[in-house]
Structures are given as C-alpha cells and as structure tokens.
Amino acid sequence: MSAKPKALHPGRVYQLKVTLKGAQPPIWRRIQVSEQITLAKLHRILQVTMGWTDSHLHQFRVGKTYYGEPEPDYDLGFVTVNEKKVKLNQLPLKEKSKFLYEYDFGDSWEHEILVEKILPQEEGKTYPLCLTGKRACPPEDSGGVWGYAGFLEAISDPSHPDHEEMLDWIGGSFDPEEFDLEGVNRYLSSLR
C-alpha cells in the first residue's frame, strides 16, 4: 500500500497598506502579496500599484537595515543588502510591523508599508493583488510632497502664473482623485 501524498502547504499572504508619507489628502494602496516574493519583486509591485514608472533609484529600510540594488561605485554611508536575495518572509515582520520604501532619492517619495494581516493563501486566488486605494500617484519628477502640492495648486487655479506651463508639462490634464483599481490589477497580472 502506497503512502498518501502530503498536502502542500499553500503558503501565506501579506496584506500590506502602502501610504505615501506626507501626502495630504492621503495617497494609499492596499495590496496582497505572496510571502515568497523577493524585495526586488515587491519593488516592481509597488511601482505598478502606486503608479510610478521605475525611472529612479529606490531602497527599503526594515529597522536599521537597508535593502536595494547595491551600488559599489557609491559610498552611501551604509551597507545595502541585495534585494534580489531576500524574500519577504525572511524579514522580521509580523502583523502591525511597519517598514519604509523610498523611491527617487532626489524627490524622496517615502512610503510607509504596514503589515496589516498575514493570511493563508486562498485556493484559486492569484497574487499580487490590489484590493483598494485612494488618489492618483504624483507625477514623476514633481519635486516630492512639497513640489506636488505646488503642482496641484498651479493646475487647479487658472490665474496661477504656472497654470499653463504645468498643464503642458503633464500633458493637458491631471485628476488627483483618480485611481484605476482595475487597470492596476491588469498590470499586476503581468507580474504573476
């Protein structure tokens, strides 16, 4: 009589709330990702989910440790652990833990990532998945949180001296309230 095959453990899913620090009103996303993804893949997921174009450097900070793409030609004053070699479930994270993701060191877009829940993977469900979110991602190179606030002020006021220039720069229009959940999940499906 042959032994019964063991059921495979389905793995866990991290439900993360990603909030762009300093943005008012808040810009955020709620996503679910497999515990098995590397931080390099989480970076790609965050780029799609938030709406960035992956045009700049980035890093994660968990506690006092930095993760990213090591730059041997630059002395940043700290050691960067290679994000391609670290999986999410290898980090010292539990429910309610927070860590940082910084994108574009010039504009310094800091994202606080809160581990809301650690759940069993649901059979038939595919990850990564964006559950919900609020507001549009700021345009690339808009100058960080302060520059973005100035950009919004200029495009919303036809009498503002930079109104036409900012509208030309952004391509005619920009809706700061827009968030396309369906579009985000379409892009995320290409990362699966």
Buried (B, 14 or more C-beta within 10 A) or exposed (E): EEEEEEEEEEEBBBBBBBBBBBBEEEBBBBBBBBBBBBBBBBBBBBBBBBBBEEEBEBBBBBEEBBBBEBEEEEEEEEEBBEBBEBBBBEBEBEEEBEBBBBBBEEBEBBBBBBBBBBEEBEEEEEBBBBEEBBBBBBBBBBBBBEBBBBBBEBBEEEEBEBBEEBBEBBEEEBEBEEBEEEEBBEBBEEBE
